Amino acid sequence: MTGVPRLETGGKARGRPEQRTDMERIAKREAGMASRRRLIVAVSGSTGPHYGVRLLEVLREHTDVEIHLILTAAARKTIEFEMGRDPAAIATLADAVHDERDIASPLASGTFVTDGMIVVPCSIKTLSAIAHSFSDTLVVRAADVCLKERRKLVLVVRETPLHAGHLRLMLRATENGAVILPPMPAFYHLPKTVEEIVDHTIVKILDQFDIHLDLIRRWRGISRDDSRPE
């Protein structure tokens, strides 16, 4: 990640000098790093921002993926309340931070090529907007771009219990091409900490993009030689 400038796009009108400068930075980055993978990470206001923050940490530490982050206003509040962390510090994990109100962002166009997008966690409101292509925010527009361009879109929907309307939204999003990946904890890797439980979901998310990291003990069956780790 060294030498890659962070990009701030924050509600600037199309054509302003500041935004032209942002676009120039992106063009330079594309020219110099044509082979570098690029992912969009959006964190909605659902409970469980730990999943989004941990994904950013893992991408930053273990990969060279160019991270484009949309951190919603509601997400900033849940990060402060549920994690006791500074959202501004979390934002520094990304290469580019985009304002959720900035519909003129590069992420709003299919010509800005990415490898896909993860909404983590994904609130039911965000799921509903994506399922219906109601592109009133950059999160929803960027997700819709991924669907129309046939790029991977993973929605880490965090809600329980679910009524029929929620399930219909998930079906509709799936029919449009999204992957519904709820944070369902597994225990076959014998987690001892909350982070190890979260990491199971992070591994499942990254596997969708052919980024295979062994953050957890992957299942390999049970043999007589296996024993529970201390």
BELRABEL-V801317 format. One line per field, one symbol per residue. ss: DSSP state (H for helix, E for strand, L for the rest). phi: phi as a letter, one per 40 degrees, with the letter a starting at -180 (. if undefined). psi: psi as a letter, one per 40 degrees, with the letter a starting at -180 (. if undefined). A space follows every 50 residues. Layout:
ss: ???
phi: ???
psi: ???
//
This chain:
ss: LLLLLLEEELLLLLLLHHHHHHHHHHHHHHHHLLLLLEEEEEELLLLLHH HHHHHHHHHHHHLLLEEEEEELHHHHHHHHHHHLLLHHHHHLLLLEEELL LLLLLHHHLLLLLLLEEEEEEELHHHHHHHHLLLLLLHHHHHHHHHHHLL LEEEEEELLLLLLHHHHHHHHHHHHLLLEELLLLLLLLLLLLLHHHHHHH HHHHHHHLLLLLLLLLLLLLLLLLLLLLLL
phi: .cgcccbbbbgccdgcdccccdccccccccccbccccbbcbbbccccgcd cccccccccccbbbccbbbbbcccccccccccbgbcdccccccccabbcc cccccdccbccccbchabbacbccccdccccbfcccbcdccccccdcccg bcbbbccbaacbcccccccccccccchcbcbccccbbccfcbbccccccc ccccccdcbfbbbccbcccbgbbcccaccc
psi: ehehiihhhgfiiheidddddddddddddddefdehihihhhhaeiifed dddddddddddeifhhhhhhhiddddddddddefihdddddeeidhhhhe egeeideeieehhieaihhhihiddddddddefggeidddddddddddef ihhhhghgiiihiddddddddddddeeihhgighhieeefieiddddddd ddddddddefhhhgdihiheihideiihi.
//
